[in-house]
């Protein structure tokens, strides 16, 4: 973060900045891990939409997706990686500094 | 801290409350209280026939099974009813202490992780403090009812139990008015209607039975509400 006020907005992480992905990352930041159904219910996204955003976040290694079973119930577990947590913290720090600087 | 605290905090709180959304924890806790009360009622006559001993042992076994395996029982029920409907999430601070300590040892160099883990430790410590307060309040209420012969102590016990439950659960799960208002009201009811001949352990047993009934009823109502709001989704390809 350079401390240039409004110009800092250009350095926002676009991978997180997209609203649906921001919802997903915020939710995952708040938990240890969550499964696909939980995220879908909390974010109110369609299966396809959620799936596509999760894939994008997984591609940049912000989260890991693993398959597991709880009894006979299959789970698609999502967990934010260390890199993902740092990215979210960086994103929120930038956003906060910009909104603070531009406050009237 | 540089995070958008309100959003993350809300998400965290929702995840913590999600553990109790189906009412299973309350229902099982109520069942445990009811079994304990049943055991106290059943053993008061000092019956020593083989059948009464067997029944007494069965009640004790069921009670211990519920108390010692509460988490596993709740998890078993959730796996069949909750997770297929509304999904699965582990809120922060829910894993065992040992897991956190192991993580801490590995990740203390990382600021992000150490912030997160120190927050988790705070959550643990806070939860432990609140649980301890509840245990002390409930024990005071039960033993006080047994030992203090004044029948109006039931009202004080009700208020004490209500305060204990409120302190322990207010941050983790939605407060149930049935329980919060129920304990003092039941205390007033018991002080008014219960016979003076009810003394000693029987008074504690009555209190436990009403507490168990309230928890159980609250759990059942929460479960019914949950099932009505969240029907089982039709299987589709994800």
Interface residues (C-beta under 8 A of the other chain):
Chain A: X26 X27 X29 X30 X31 X32 X33 X34 X35 X36 X37 X38 X39 X40 X41 X42 X47 X51 X70 X71 X72 X73 X75 X76 X77 X82 X85 X86 X88 X89 X92 X93 X95 X96
Chain B: X2 X3 X4 X7 X8 X9 X11 X12 X14 X15 X18 X75 X76 X79 X80 X83 X84 X85 X86 X87 X88 X89 X90 X91 X92 X94 X95 X110 X112 X113 X116 X236 X238
